[in-house]
Amino acid sequence: MGGAANSAHQIGLAADITAPGLTPRALAALILQSGIEFDQLIYEGTWVHVGLSSGAPRSQVLTASFSGGHASYAAGIR
Ligand SMILES: [Zn+2]
C-alpha cells in the first residue's frame, strides 16, 4: 500500500498536507467527515496523505506507522 501511495505522488494524484491550528489527526478526521471523495486518506503522524484516483476511488482510510525505515498500515484513523 505504501508503494501505491508513492506512485500516486509520482503521477500528481496525491498530496501530503497539514493545516494550521489542526493536528494532522484532526485534519484527517475532518476530511473524513466532510464527504470529500478520495482514493486514499492516510494519517501518517505528522501529515495527512490524500490520494486521488483516475479510476473509481477506493475511499481507503489508513493510519501509517513507521519503524525501522518501514511503514505499516492499519485500517481507519487510529
Ligand atoms: Zn503521501
N, CA, C, O and the ligand as a Tripos MOL2 file, in Angstrom:
@<TRIPOS>MOLECULE
protein
  313   311    79     0     0
PROTEIN
NO_CHARGES

@<TRIPOS>ATOM
      1 N           0.8360   -1.2040    0.0000 N.3       1 MET1
      2 CA          0.0000    0.0000    0.0000 C.3       1 MET1
      3 C           0.8690    1.2520    0.0000 C.2       1 MET1
      4 O           0.5020    2.2760   -0.5780 O.2       1 MET1
      5 N           2.0170    1.1600    0.6510 N.am      2 GLY2
      6 CA          2.9380    2.2960    0.6280 C.3       2 GLY2
      7 C           3.3970    2.5600   -0.7800 C.2       2 GLY2
      8 O           3.5170    3.7120   -1.1970 O.2       2 GLY2
      9 N           3.6560    1.4910   -1.5230 N.am      3 GLY3
     10 CA          4.0740    1.6430   -2.9070 C.3       3 GLY3
     11 C           3.0000    2.3240   -3.7300 C.2       3 GLY3
     12 O           3.2930    3.1850   -4.5600 O.2       3 GLY3
     13 N           1.7510    1.9350   -3.4990 N.am      4 ALA4
     14 CA          0.6360    2.5500   -4.2230 C.3       4 ALA4
     15 C           0.5200    4.0350   -3.8760 C.2       4 ALA4
     16 O           0.2660    4.8630   -4.7510 O.2       4 ALA4
     17 N           0.7080    4.3660   -2.5940 N.am      5 ALA5
     18 CA          0.6450    5.7670   -2.1760 C.3       5 ALA5
     19 C           1.7620    6.5620   -2.8440 C.2       5 ALA5
     20 O           1.5500    7.6860   -3.3000 O.2       5 ALA5
     21 N           2.9670    5.9620   -2.8990 N.am      6 ASN6
     22 CA          4.0760    6.6540   -3.5420 C.3       6 ASN6
     23 C           3.8370    6.8630   -5.0220 C.2       6 ASN6
     24 O           4.1720    7.9200   -5.5570 O.2       6 ASN6
     25 N           3.2660    5.8790   -5.6920 N.am      7 SER7
     26 CA          3.0590    6.0320   -7.1240 C.3       7 SER7
     27 C           2.0020    7.0910   -7.4170 C.2       7 SER7
     28 O           2.0540    7.7470   -8.4570 O.2       7 SER7
     29 N           1.0410    7.2640   -6.5040 N.am      8 ALA8
     30 CA          0.0580    8.3360   -6.6810 C.3       8 ALA8
     31 C           0.7510    9.7010   -6.6590 C.2       8 ALA8
     32 O           0.3690   10.6040   -7.4030 O.2       8 ALA8
     33 N           1.7760    9.8520   -5.8000 N.am      9 HIS9
     34 CA          2.5520   11.0890   -5.7950 C.3       9 HIS9
     35 C           3.2560   11.2840   -7.1280 C.2       9 HIS9
     36 O           3.2790   12.3850   -7.6780 O.2       9 HIS9
     37 N           3.8180   10.2180   -7.6300 N.am     10 GLN10
     38 CA          4.6290   10.3260   -8.8450 C.3      10 GLN10
     39 C           3.8070   10.7570  -10.0490 C.2      10 GLN10
     40 O           4.3480   11.3600  -10.9760 O.2      10 GLN10
     41 N           2.5350   10.4650  -10.0550 N.am     11 ILE11
     42 CA          1.7080   10.9000  -11.1830 C.3      11 ILE11
     43 C           0.8310   12.1010  -10.8240 C.2      11 ILE11
     44 O          -0.1190   12.4190  -11.5400 O.2      11 ILE11
     45 N           1.1590   12.7730   -9.6980 N.am     12 GLY12
     46 CA          0.4930   14.0300   -9.3640 C.3      12 GLY12
     47 C          -0.9090   13.8860   -8.8250 C.2      12 GLY12
     48 O          -1.6910   14.8360   -8.8650 O.2      12 GLY12
     49 N          -1.2380   12.7100   -8.3200 N.am     13 LEU13
     50 CA         -2.5870   12.4950   -7.8200 C.3      13 LEU13
     51 C          -2.6550   12.4270   -6.3010 C.2      13 LEU13
     52 O          -3.6790   12.0350   -5.7400 O.2      13 LEU13
     53 N          -1.5570   12.8110   -5.6280 N.am     14 ALA14
     54 CA         -1.5730   12.7540   -4.1710 C.3      14 ALA14
     55 C          -0.8460   13.9560   -3.5950 C.2      14 ALA14
     56 O           0.0470   14.5270   -4.2210 O.2      14 ALA14
     57 N          -1.2490   14.3240   -2.3890 N.am     15 ALA15
     58 CA         -0.5820   15.4080   -1.6880 C.3      15 ALA15
     59 C          -0.4800   15.0420   -0.2170 C.2      15 ALA15
     60 O          -1.3600   14.3790    0.3330 O.2      15 ALA15
     61 N           0.5980   15.4780    0.4100 N.am     16 ASP16
     62 CA          0.7560   15.3210    1.8550 C.3      16 ASP16
     63 C           0.4860   16.6840    2.4640 C.2      16 ASP16
     64 O           1.1880   17.6480    2.1580 O.2      16 ASP16
     65 N          -0.5070   16.7770    3.3100 N.am     17 ILE17
     66 CA         -0.9610   18.0860    3.7740 C.3      17 ILE17
     67 C          -1.0010   18.1780    5.3010 C.2      17 ILE17
     68 O          -1.1140   17.1780    6.0110 O.2      17 ILE17
     69 N          -0.9060   19.4130    5.7690 N.am     18 THR18
     70 CA         -1.1550   19.7350    7.1720 C.3      18 THR18
     71 C          -2.0070   20.9990    7.1490 C.2      18 THR18
     72 O          -2.1300   21.6450    6.1080 O.2      18 THR18
     73 N          -2.5970   21.3550    8.2900 N.am     19 ALA19
     74 CA         -3.3730   22.5880    8.3560 C.3      19 ALA19
     75 C          -3.0540   23.3050    9.6590 C.2      19 ALA19
     76 O          -3.0080   22.6820   10.7200 O.2      19 ALA19
     77 N          -2.8310   24.6270    9.5840 N.am     20 PRO20
     78 CA         -2.5400   25.3830   10.7990 C.3      20 PRO20
     79 C          -3.7110   25.2950   11.7810 C.2      20 PRO20
     80 O          -4.8670   25.4280   11.3790 O.2      20 PRO20
     81 N          -3.4210   25.0770   13.0430 N.am     21 GLY21
     82 CA         -4.4690   25.0390   14.0590 C.3      21 GLY21
     83 C          -5.1210   23.6800   14.2140 C.2      21 GLY21
     84 O          -5.9510   23.4850   15.1020 O.2      21 GLY21
     85 N          -4.7560   22.7500   13.3650 N.am     22 LEU22
     86 CA         -5.3140   21.3990   13.4840 C.3      22 LEU22
     87 C          -4.1680   20.4010   13.5960 C.2      22 LEU22
     88 O          -3.1480   20.5390   12.9210 O.2      22 LEU22
     89 N          -4.3370   19.4150   14.4360 N.am     23 THR23
     90 CA         -3.3630   18.3250   14.4060 C.3      23 THR23
     91 C          -3.6160   17.5300   13.1300 C.2      23 THR23
     92 O          -4.7270   17.5390   12.6020 O.2      23 THR23
     93 N          -2.5950   16.8450   12.6360 N.am     24 PRO24
     94 CA         -2.8250   16.0120   11.4390 C.3      24 PRO24
     95 C          -3.9600   15.0050   11.6480 C.2      24 PRO24
     96 O          -4.7100   14.7020   10.7200 O.2      24 PRO24
     97 N          -4.0750   14.4970   12.8610 N.am     25 ARG25
     98 CA         -5.1480   13.5390   13.1440 C.3      25 ARG25
     99 C          -6.5270   14.2020   13.0310 C.2      25 ARG25
    100 O          -7.4630   13.6220   12.4810 O.2      25 ARG25
    101 N          -6.6340   15.4440   13.5680 N.am     26 ALA26
    102 CA         -7.9010   16.1750   13.4810 C.3      26 ALA26
    103 C          -8.2200   16.5200   12.0290 C.2      26 ALA26
    104 O          -9.3760   16.4720   11.6090 O.2      26 ALA26
    105 N          -7.1850   16.8670   11.2720 N.am     27 LEU27
    106 CA         -7.3650   17.1710    9.8470 C.3      27 LEU27
    107 C          -7.8850   15.9450    9.0940 C.2      27 LEU27
    108 O          -8.7950   16.0490    8.2720 O.2      27 LEU27
    109 N          -7.3020   14.7960    9.3850 N.am     28 ALA28
    110 CA         -7.7410   13.5520    8.7350 C.3      28 ALA28
    111 C          -9.2060   13.2690    9.0670 C.2      28 ALA28
    112 O          -9.9890   12.8880    8.1970 O.2      28 ALA28
    113 N          -9.5620   13.4610   10.3400 N.am     29 ALA29
    114 CA        -10.9470   13.2240   10.7700 C.3      29 ALA29
    115 C         -11.9030   14.1860   10.0670 C.2      29 ALA29
    116 O         -13.0120   13.8070    9.6880 O.2      29 ALA29
    117 N         -11.4600   15.4400    9.8960 N.am     30 LEU30
    118 CA        -12.2800   16.4630    9.2500 C.3      30 LEU30
    119 C         -12.5290   16.1220    7.7740 C.2      30 LEU30
    120 O         -13.6440   16.2610    7.2710 O.2      30 LEU30
    121 N         -11.4770   15.6770    7.1000 N.am     31 ILE31
    122 CA        -11.6110   15.2880    5.6860 C.3      31 ILE31
    123 C         -12.5780   14.1100    5.5710 C.2      31 ILE31
    124 O         -13.4160   14.0560    4.6710 O.2      31 ILE31
    125 N         -12.4390   13.1800    6.4970 N.am     32 LEU32
    126 CA        -13.3050   12.0020    6.5080 C.3      32 LEU32
    127 C         -14.7730   12.4070    6.6750 C.2      32 LEU32
    128 O         -15.6540   11.8970    5.9830 O.2      32 LEU32
    129 N         -15.0180   13.3380    7.6130 N.am     33 GLN33
    130 CA        -16.3850   13.7790    7.8970 C.3      33 GLN33
    131 C         -16.9660   14.6330    6.7740 C.2      33 GLN33
    132 O         -18.1820   14.7110    6.6000 O.2      33 GLN33
    133 N         -16.0720   15.2730    6.0110 N.am     34 SER34
    134 CA        -16.5230   16.2480    5.0190 C.3      34 SER34
    135 C         -17.2430   15.6020    3.8380 C.2      34 SER34
    136 O         -18.0010   16.2630    3.1270 O.2      34 SER34
    137 N         -17.0030   14.3140    3.6340 N.am     35 GLY35
    138 CA        -17.6030   13.6500    2.4940 C.3      35 GLY35
    139 C         -16.8410   13.8680    1.1900 C.2      35 GLY35
    140 O         -17.2970   13.4550    0.1240 O.2      35 GLY35
    141 N         -15.6680   14.5250    1.2760 N.am     36 ILE36
    142 CA        -14.8130   14.6860    0.0980 C.3      36 ILE36
    143 C         -14.4520   13.2940   -0.4250 C.2      36 ILE36
    144 O         -14.1440   12.3860    0.3470 O.2      36 ILE36
    145 N         -14.4960   13.1470   -1.7380 N.am     37 GLU37
    146 CA        -14.2000   11.8470   -2.3280 C.3      37 GLU37
    147 C         -12.6830   11.7030   -2.5200 C.2      37 GLU37
    148 O         -12.0380   12.5670   -3.1140 O.2      37 GLU37
    149 N         -12.1410   10.6210   -2.0190 N.am     38 PHE38
    150 CA        -10.7050   10.3800   -2.1660 C.3      38 PHE38
    151 C         -10.4730    8.9080   -2.4370 C.2      38 PHE38
    152 O         -11.3360    8.0640   -2.2000 O.2      38 PHE38
    153 N          -9.2890    8.6270   -2.9360 N.am     39 ASP39
    154 CA         -8.8980    7.2320   -3.1530 C.3      39 ASP39
    155 C          -8.2740    6.6690   -1.8760 C.2      39 ASP39
    156 O          -8.6430    5.5920   -1.4090 O.2      39 ASP39
    157 N          -7.3140    7.4270   -1.3210 N.am     40 GLN40
    158 CA         -6.6960    7.0360   -0.0610 C.3      40 GLN40
    159 C          -6.5380    8.2370    0.8440 C.2      40 GLN40
    160 O          -6.0920    9.2960    0.4040 O.2      40 GLN40
    161 N          -6.8960    8.0820    2.0940 N.am     41 LEU41
    162 CA         -6.6500    9.0750    3.1320 C.3      41 LEU41
    163 C          -5.7850    8.3570    4.1620 C.2      41 LEU41
    164 O          -6.2110    7.3790    4.7770 O.2      41 LEU41
    165 N          -4.5730    8.8530    4.3370 N.am     42 ILE42
    166 CA         -3.6690    8.1680    5.2650 C.3      42 ILE42
    167 C          -3.1500    9.1470    6.3130 C.2      42 ILE42
    168 O          -2.4750   10.1250    5.9910 O.2      42 ILE42
    169 N          -3.4710    8.8700    7.5460 N.am     43 TYR43
    170 CA         -2.9310    9.6420    8.6630 C.3      43 TYR43
    171 C          -1.5260    9.1020    8.9130 C.2      43 TYR43
    172 O          -1.3390    7.9520    9.3100 O.2      43 TYR43
    173 N          -0.5470    9.9700    8.6670 N.am     44 GLU44
    174 CA          0.8420    9.4980    8.7320 C.3      44 GLU44
    175 C           1.5930   10.0780    9.9180 C.2      44 GLU44
    176 O           2.8230   10.1220    9.9050 O.2      44 GLU44
    177 N           0.8820   10.5200   10.9360 N.am     45 GLY45
    178 CA          1.5420   11.0090   12.1470 C.3      45 GLY45
    179 C           1.7950   12.5080   12.1090 C.2      45 GLY45
    180 O           1.2200   13.2480   12.9070 O.2      45 GLY45
    181 N           2.6460   12.9720   11.1940 N.am     46 THR46
    182 CA          2.9430   14.4110   11.1480 C.3      46 THR46
    183 C           2.3230   15.0890    9.9280 C.2      46 THR46
    184 O           2.4590   16.3010    9.7570 O.2      46 THR46
    185 N           1.6500   14.3260    9.0890 N.am     47 TRP47
    186 CA          0.9230   14.9020    7.9610 C.3      47 TRP47
    187 C          -0.1820   13.9400    7.5430 C.2      47 TRP47
    188 O          -0.3010   12.8340    8.0690 O.2      47 TRP47
    189 N          -0.9810   14.3870    6.5890 N.am     48 VAL48
    190 CA         -2.0690   13.5480    6.0740 C.3      48 VAL48
    191 C          -1.8580   13.3700    4.5800 C.2      48 VAL48
    192 O          -1.7040   14.3460    3.8470 O.2      48 VAL48
    193 N          -1.8530   12.1500    4.1440 N.am     49 HIS49
    194 CA         -1.7360   11.8450    2.7200 C.3      49 HIS49
    195 C          -3.1370   11.7390    2.1260 C.2      49 HIS49
    196 O          -3.9720   10.9680    2.6000 O.2      49 HIS49
    197 N          -3.3770   12.5240    1.0870 N.am     50 VAL50
    198 CA         -4.6510   12.4280    0.3800 C.3      50 VAL50
    199 C          -4.3440   12.0380   -1.0550 C.2      50 VAL50
    200 O          -3.6670   12.7670   -1.7800 O.2      50 VAL50
    201 N          -4.8440   10.8950   -1.4510 N.am     51 GLY51
    202 CA         -4.6090   10.4140   -2.8060 C.3      51 GLY51
    203 C          -5.9060   10.3750   -3.5790 C.2      51 GLY51
    204 O          -6.9520    9.9900   -3.0570 O.2      51 GLY51
    205 N          -5.8200   10.7840   -4.8410 N.am     52 LEU52
    206 CA         -6.9740   10.7130   -5.7340 C.3      52 LEU52
    207 C          -6.7020    9.6200   -6.7510 C.2      52 LEU52
    208 O          -5.5850    9.1110   -6.8450 O.2      52 LEU52
    209 N          -7.6990    9.2710   -7.4900 N.am     53 SER53
    210 CA         -7.5400    8.2080   -8.4600 C.3      53 SER53
    211 C          -8.1580    8.6310   -9.7780 C.2      53 SER53
    212 O          -9.1590    9.3480   -9.8070 O.2      53 SER53
    213 N          -7.5540    8.1820  -10.8650 N.am     54 SER54
    214 CA         -8.1720    8.4510  -12.1610 C.3      54 SER54
    215 C          -9.3090    7.4640  -12.4030 C.2      54 SER54
    216 O         -10.1560    7.6820  -13.2700 O.2      54 SER54
    217 N          -9.3210    6.3900  -11.6400 N.am     55 GLY55
    218 CA        -10.3960    5.4030  -11.7500 C.3      55 GLY55
    219 C         -11.3760    5.5470  -10.6110 C.2      55 GLY55
    220 O         -11.4980    6.6220  -10.0220 O.2      55 GLY55
    221 N         -12.0670    4.4880  -10.3000 N.am     56 ALA56
    222 CA        -13.0310    4.5200   -9.1990 C.3      56 ALA56
    223 C         -12.2990    4.6630   -7.8650 C.2      56 ALA56
    224 O         -11.4220    3.8550   -7.5610 O.2      56 ALA56
    225 N         -12.6450    5.6830   -7.0590 N.am     57 PRO57
    226 CA        -11.9520    5.8630   -5.7850 C.3      57 PRO57
    227 C         -12.2800    4.7490   -4.7970 C.2      57 PRO57
    228 O         -13.4250    4.3110   -4.6840 O.2      57 PRO57
    229 N         -11.2370    4.2960   -4.0770 N.am     58 ARG58
    230 CA        -11.4160    3.1960   -3.1360 C.3      58 ARG58
    231 C         -11.9070    3.6500   -1.7640 C.2      58 ARG58
    232 O         -12.3360    2.8290   -0.9530 O.2      58 ARG58
    233 N         -11.8420    4.9830   -1.4980 N.am     59 SER59
    234 CA        -12.2260    5.5150   -0.1840 C.3      59 SER59
    235 C         -11.5320    4.7590    0.9580 C.2      59 SER59
    236 O         -12.1470    4.4170    1.9680 O.2      59 SER59
    237 N         -10.2440    4.5150    0.7640 N.am     60 GLN60
    238 CA         -9.4760    3.7440    1.7350 C.3      60 GLN60
    239 C          -8.9170    4.6750    2.8170 C.2      60 GLN60
    240 O          -8.2710    5.6780    2.5120 O.2      60 GLN60
    241 N          -9.1740    4.3330    4.0770 N.am     61 VAL61
    242 CA         -8.7090    5.1490    5.2030 C.3      61 VAL61
    243 C          -7.7230    4.3250    6.0200 C.2      61 VAL61
    244 O          -8.0370    3.2280    6.4820 O.2      61 VAL61
    245 N          -6.5210    4.8770    6.1880 N.am     62 LEU62
    246 CA         -5.4500    4.1290    6.8380 C.3      62 LEU62
    247 C          -4.6830    5.0060    7.8100 C.2      62 LEU62
    248 O          -4.6650    6.2300    7.6810 O.2      62 LEU62
    249 N          -4.0550    4.3730    8.7750 N.am     63 THR63
    250 CA         -3.0840    5.0460    9.6330 C.3      63 THR63
    251 C          -1.7400    4.3670    9.4120 C.2      63 THR63
    252 O          -1.6300    3.1440    9.4990 O.2      63 THR63
    253 N          -0.7230    5.1660    9.1280 N.am     64 ALA64
    254 CA          0.6150    4.6220    8.9050 C.3      64 ALA64
    255 C           1.4270    4.7220   10.1800 C.2      64 ALA64
    256 O           1.3260    5.7010   10.9180 O.2      64 ALA64
    257 N           2.2160    3.7240   10.4280 N.am     65 SER65
    258 CA          3.2170    3.8530   11.4850 C.3      65 SER65
    259 C           4.5570    3.4100   10.9240 C.2      65 SER65
    260 O           4.6450    2.5140   10.0840 O.2      65 SER65
    261 N           5.5930    4.0670   11.4160 N.am     66 PHE66
    262 CA          6.9150    3.8710   10.8350 C.3      66 PHE66
    263 C           7.8500    3.2860   11.8740 C.2      66 PHE66
    264 O           7.9370    3.7870   12.9950 O.2      66 PHE66
    265 N           8.5350    2.2450   11.5090 N.am     67 SER67
    266 CA          9.6000    1.7620   12.3770 C.3      67 SER67
    267 C          10.6540    1.0800   11.5220 C.2      67 SER67
    268 O          10.3360    0.3580   10.5760 O.2      67 SER67
    269 N          11.8870    1.3130   11.8610 N.am     68 GLY68
    270 CA         12.9940    0.7110   11.1290 C.3      68 GLY68
    271 C          12.9980    1.0550    9.6550 C.2      68 GLY68
    272 O          13.4360    0.2560    8.8270 O.2      68 GLY68
    273 N          12.5060    2.2580    9.3180 N.am     69 GLY69
    274 CA         12.5030    2.6870    7.9270 C.3      69 GLY69
    275 C          11.3700    2.0780    7.0970 C.2      69 GLY69
    276 O          11.2910    2.2980    5.8890 O.2      69 GLY69
    277 N          10.5050    1.3210    7.7470 N.am     70 HIS70
    278 CA          9.3880    0.7180    7.0300 C.3      70 HIS70
    279 C           8.0590    1.2740    7.5300 C.2      70 HIS70
    280 O           7.8920    1.5290    8.7220 O.2      70 HIS70
    281 N           7.1350    1.4570    6.6240 N.am     71 ALA71
    282 CA          5.8030    1.8990    7.0130 C.3      71 ALA71
    283 C           4.8850    0.6970    7.0690 C.2      71 ALA71
    284 O           4.9340   -0.1780    6.2040 O.2      71 ALA71
    285 N           4.0540    0.6590    8.0850 N.am     72 SER72
    286 CA          2.9870   -0.3290    8.0850 C.3      72 SER72
    287 C           1.6690    0.3910    8.2340 C.2      72 SER72
    288 O           1.6130    1.4800    8.8060 O.2      72 SER72
    289 N           0.6120   -0.2030    7.7260 N.am     73 TYR73
    290 CA         -0.6650    0.4800    7.6220 C.3      73 TYR73
    291 C          -1.7600   -0.3000    8.3380 C.2      73 TYR73
    292 O          -1.8830   -1.5170    8.1990 O.2      73 TYR73
    293 N          -2.5490    0.4410    9.1080 N.am     74 ALA74
    294 CA         -3.6940   -0.1640    9.7820 C.3      74 ALA74
    295 C          -4.9450    0.5400    9.2770 C.2      74 ALA74
    296 O          -4.8970    1.7200    8.9310 O.2      74 ALA74
    297 N          -6.0620   -0.1750    9.2320 N.am     75 ALA75
    298 CA         -7.3100    0.3990    8.7370 C.3      75 ALA75
    299 C          -7.8530    1.4550    9.6880 C.2      75 ALA75
    300 O          -7.7860    1.2970   10.9070 O.2      75 ALA75
    301 N          -8.3870    2.5300    9.1280 N.am     76 GLY76
    302 CA         -9.0400    3.5630    9.9180 C.3      76 GLY76
    303 C          -8.0510    4.6090   10.4330 C.2      76 GLY76
    304 O          -6.8440    4.5110   10.2100 O.2      76 GLY76
    305 N          -8.5890    5.6030   11.1210 N.am     77 ILE77
    306 CA         -7.7690    6.6300   11.7720 C.3      77 ILE77
    307 C          -7.5490    6.1590   13.2030 C.2      77 ILE77
    308 O          -8.4980    6.0820   13.9840 O.2      77 ILE77
    309 N          -6.3210    5.8460   13.5480 N.am     78 ARG78
    310 CA         -6.0300    5.2820   14.8760 C.3      78 ARG78
    311 C          -5.6190    6.3680   15.8560 C.2      78 ARG78
    312 O          -5.3370    6.0770   17.0180 O.2      78 ARG78
    313 ZN          1.8670   10.9850    0.6310 Zn       79 ZN79
@<TRIPOS>BOND
     1     1     2 1
     2     2     3 1
     3     3     4 2
     4     3     5 am
     5     5     6 1
     6     6     7 1
     7     7     8 2
     8     7     9 am
     9     9    10 1
    10    10    11 1
    11    11    12 2
    12    11    13 am
    13    13    14 1
    14    14    15 1
    15    15    16 2
    16    15    17 am
    17    17    18 1
    18    18    19 1
    19    19    20 2
    20    19    21 am
    21    21    22 1
    22    22    23 1
    23    23    24 2
    24    23    25 am
    25    25    26 1
    26    26    27 1
    27    27    28 2
    28    27    29 am
    29    29    30 1
    30    30    31 1
    31    31    32 2
    32    31    33 am
    33    33    34 1
    34    34    35 1
    35    35    36 2
    36    35    37 am
    37    37    38 1
    38    38    39 1
    39    39    40 2
    40    39    41 am
    41    41    42 1
    42    42    43 1
    43    43    44 2
    44    43    45 am
    45    45    46 1
    46    46    47 1
    47    47    48 2
    48    47    49 am
    49    49    50 1
    50    50    51 1
    51    51    52 2
    52    51    53 am
    53    53    54 1
    54    54    55 1
    55    55    56 2
    56    55    57 am
    57    57    58 1
    58    58    59 1
    59    59    60 2
    60    59    61 am
    61    61    62 1
    62    62    63 1
    63    63    64 2
    64    63    65 am
    65    65    66 1
    66    66    67 1
    67    67    68 2
    68    67    69 am
    69    69    70 1
    70    70    71 1
    71    71    72 2
    72    71    73 am
    73    73    74 1
    74    74    75 1
    75    75    76 2
    76    75    77 am
    77    77    78 1
    78    78    79 1
    79    79    80 2
    80    79    81 am
    81    81    82 1
    82    82    83 1
    83    83    84 2
    84    83    85 am
    85    85    86 1
    86    86    87 1
    87    87    88 2
    88    87    89 am
    89    89    90 1
    90    90    91 1
    91    91    92 2
    92    91    93 am
    93    93    94 1
    94    94    95 1
    95    95    96 2
    96    95    97 am
    97    97    98 1
    98    98    99 1
    99    99   100 2
   100    99   101 am
   101   101   102 1
   102   102   103 1
   103   103   104 2
   104   103   105 am
   105   105   106 1
   106   106   107 1
   107   107   108 2
   108   107   109 am
   109   109   110 1
   110   110   111 1
   111   111   112 2
   112   111   113 am
   113   113   114 1
   114   114   115 1
   115   115   116 2
   116   115   117 am
   117   117   118 1
   118   118   119 1
   119   119   120 2
   120   119   121 am
   121   121   122 1
   122   122   123 1
   123   123   124 2
   124   123   125 am
   125   125   126 1
   126   126   127 1
   127   127   128 2
   128   127   129 am
   129   129   130 1
   130   130   131 1
   131   131   132 2
   132   131   133 am
   133   133   134 1
   134   134   135 1
   135   135   136 2
   136   135   137 am
   137   137   138 1
   138   138   139 1
   139   139   140 2
   140   139   141 am
   141   141   142 1
   142   142   143 1
   143   143   144 2
   144   143   145 am
   145   145   146 1
   146   146   147 1
   147   147   148 2
   148   147   149 am
   149   149   150 1
   150   150   151 1
   151   151   152 2
   152   151   153 am
   153   153   154 1
   154   154   155 1
   155   155   156 2
   156   155   157 am
   157   157   158 1
   158   158   159 1
   159   159   160 2
   160   159   161 am
   161   161   162 1
   162   162   163 1
   163   163   164 2
   164   163   165 am
   165   165   166 1
   166   166   167 1
   167   167   168 2
   168   167   169 am
   169   169   170 1
   170   170   171 1
   171   171   172 2
   172   171   173 am
   173   173   174 1
   174   174   175 1
   175   175   176 2
   176   175   177 am
   177   177   178 1
   178   178   179 1
   179   179   180 2
   180   179   181 am
   181   181   182 1
   182   182   183 1
   183   183   184 2
   184   183   185 am
   185   185   186 1
   186   186   187 1
   187   187   188 2
   188   187   189 am
   189   189   190 1
   190   190   191 1
   191   191   192 2
   192   191   193 am
   193   193   194 1
   194   194   195 1
   195   195   196 2
   196   195   197 am
   197   197   198 1
   198   198   199 1
   199   199   200 2
   200   199   201 am
   201   201   202 1
   202   202   203 1
   203   203   204 2
   204   203   205 am
   205   205   206 1
   206   206   207 1
   207   207   208 2
   208   207   209 am
   209   209   210 1
   210   210   211 1
   211   211   212 2
   212   211   213 am
   213   213   214 1
   214   214   215 1
   215   215   216 2
   216   215   217 am
   217   217   218 1
   218   218   219 1
   219   219   220 2
   220   219   221 am
   221   221   222 1
   222   222   223 1
   223   223   224 2
   224   223   225 am
   225   225   226 1
   226   226   227 1
   227   227   228 2
   228   227   229 am
   229   229   230 1
   230   230   231 1
   231   231   232 2
   232   231   233 am
   233   233   234 1
   234   234   235 1
   235   235   236 2
   236   235   237 am
   237   237   238 1
   238   238   239 1
   239   239   240 2
   240   239   241 am
   241   241   242 1
   242   242   243 1
   243   243   244 2
   244   243   245 am
   245   245   246 1
   246   246   247 1
   247   247   248 2
   248   247   249 am
   249   249   250 1
   250   250   251 1
   251   251   252 2
   252   251   253 am
   253   253   254 1
   254   254   255 1
   255   255   256 2
   256   255   257 am
   257   257   258 1
   258   258   259 1
   259   259   260 2
   260   259   261 am
   261   261   262 1
   262   262   263 1
   263   263   264 2
   264   263   265 am
   265   265   266 1
   266   266   267 1
   267   267   268 2
   268   267   269 am
   269   269   270 1
   270   270   271 1
   271   271   272 2
   272   271   273 am
   273   273   274 1
   274   274   275 1
   275   275   276 2
   276   275   277 am
   277   277   278 1
   278   278   279 1
   279   279   280 2
   280   279   281 am
   281   281   282 1
   282   282   283 1
   283   283   284 2
   284   283   285 am
   285   285   286 1
   286   286   287 1
   287   287   288 2
   288   287   289 am
   289   289   290 1
   290   290   291 1
   291   291   292 2
   292   291   293 am
   293   293   294 1
   294   294   295 1
   295   295   296 2
   296   295   297 am
   297   297   298 1
   298   298   299 1
   299   299   300 2
   300   299   301 am
   301   301   302 1
   302   302   303 1
   303   303   304 2
   304   303   305 am
   305   305   306 1
   306   306   307 1
   307   307   308 2
   308   307   309 am
   309   309   310 1
   310   310   311 1
   311   311   312 2
@<TRIPOS>SUBSTRUCTURE
     1 MET1         2 RESIDUE 1 A MET
     2 GLY2         6 RESIDUE 1 A GLY
     3 GLY3        10 RESIDUE 1 A GLY
     4 ALA4        14 RESIDUE 1 A ALA
     5 ALA5        18 RESIDUE 1 A ALA
     6 ASN6        22 RESIDUE 1 A ASN
     7 SER7        26 RESIDUE 1 A SER
     8 ALA8        30 RESIDUE 1 A ALA
     9 HIS9        34 RESIDUE 1 A HIS
    10 GLN10       38 RESIDUE 1 A GLN
    11 ILE11       42 RESIDUE 1 A ILE
    12 GLY12       46 RESIDUE 1 A GLY
    13 LEU13       50 RESIDUE 1 A LEU
    14 ALA14       54 RESIDUE 1 A ALA
    15 ALA15       58 RESIDUE 1 A ALA
    16 ASP16       62 RESIDUE 1 A ASP
    17 ILE17       66 RESIDUE 1 A ILE
    18 THR18       70 RESIDUE 1 A THR
    19 ALA19       74 RESIDUE 1 A ALA
    20 PRO20       78 RESIDUE 1 A PRO
    21 GLY21       82 RESIDUE 1 A GLY
    22 LEU22       86 RESIDUE 1 A LEU
    23 THR23       90 RESIDUE 1 A THR
    24 PRO24       94 RESIDUE 1 A PRO
    25 ARG25       98 RESIDUE 1 A ARG
    26 ALA26      102 RESIDUE 1 A ALA
    27 LEU27      106 RESIDUE 1 A LEU
    28 ALA28      110 RESIDUE 1 A ALA
    29 ALA29      114 RESIDUE 1 A ALA
    30 LEU30      118 RESIDUE 1 A LEU
    31 ILE31      122 RESIDUE 1 A ILE
    32 LEU32      126 RESIDUE 1 A LEU
    33 GLN33      130 RESIDUE 1 A GLN
    34 SER34      134 RESIDUE 1 A SER
    35 GLY35      138 RESIDUE 1 A GLY
    36 ILE36      142 RESIDUE 1 A ILE
    37 GLU37      146 RESIDUE 1 A GLU
    38 PHE38      150 RESIDUE 1 A PHE
    39 ASP39      154 RESIDUE 1 A ASP
    40 GLN40      158 RESIDUE 1 A GLN
    41 LEU41      162 RESIDUE 1 A LEU
    42 ILE42      166 RESIDUE 1 A ILE
    43 TYR43      170 RESIDUE 1 A TYR
    44 GLU44      174 RESIDUE 1 A GLU
    45 GLY45      178 RESIDUE 1 A GLY
    46 THR46      182 RESIDUE 1 A THR
    47 TRP47      186 RESIDUE 1 A TRP
    48 VAL48      190 RESIDUE 1 A VAL
    49 HIS49      194 RESIDUE 1 A HIS
    50 VAL50      198 RESIDUE 1 A VAL
    51 GLY51      202 RESIDUE 1 A GLY
    52 LEU52      206 RESIDUE 1 A LEU
    53 SER53      210 RESIDUE 1 A SER
    54 SER54      214 RESIDUE 1 A SER
    55 GLY55      218 RESIDUE 1 A GLY
    56 ALA56      222 RESIDUE 1 A ALA
    57 PRO57      226 RESIDUE 1 A PRO
    58 ARG58      230 RESIDUE 1 A ARG
    59 SER59      234 RESIDUE 1 A SER
    60 GLN60      238 RESIDUE 1 A GLN
    61 VAL61      242 RESIDUE 1 A VAL
    62 LEU62      246 RESIDUE 1 A LEU
    63 THR63      250 RESIDUE 1 A THR
    64 ALA64      254 RESIDUE 1 A ALA
    65 SER65      258 RESIDUE 1 A SER
    66 PHE66      262 RESIDUE 1 A PHE
    67 SER67      266 RESIDUE 1 A SER
    68 GLY68      270 RESIDUE 1 A GLY
    69 GLY69      274 RESIDUE 1 A GLY
    70 HIS70      278 RESIDUE 1 A HIS
    71 ALA71      282 RESIDUE 1 A ALA
    72 SER72      286 RESIDUE 1 A SER
    73 TYR73      290 RESIDUE 1 A TYR
    74 ALA74      294 RESIDUE 1 A ALA
    75 ALA75      298 RESIDUE 1 A ALA
    76 GLY76      302 RESIDUE 1 A GLY
    77 ILE77      306 RESIDUE 1 A ILE
    78 ARG78      310 RESIDUE 1 A ARG
    79 ZN79       313 GROUP 0 **** ****
